[in-house]
């Protein structure tokens, strides 16, 4: 099973876990029942990511979708460079 880092704890935990799994120390976790309310997420500093703005800052953009719906990263010249 794949693992991931558990925040800044330095611990590795299963990538997918069922509630109550003893390998995941929930006492040290921020647990959400629902992530559909953007305002509540922003209150704790977890607002939705704006990928397109971040890509633009880095000098990239997403291409228009291909026939299969996939998109590619396209490099462009950033303003002032």
RARA-V746115 format. One record per run of one state. SS is the DSSP state (H for helix, E for strand, - for the rest). FROM is the first residue (numbers start at 1). TO is the last residue. If there is no record, write none. Layout:
((SS & FROM & TO) (SS & FROM & TO))
//
This chain:
((- & 1 & 2) (E & 3 & 5) (- & 6 & 6) (H & 7 & 9) (- & 10 & 11) (E & 12 & 14) (- & 15 & 25) (H & 26 & 28) (- & 29 & 37) (H & 38 & 43) (- & 44 & 50) (H & 51 & 57) (- & 58 & 59) (E & 60 & 62) (- & 63 & 72) (E & 73 & 75) (- & 76 & 81))
//
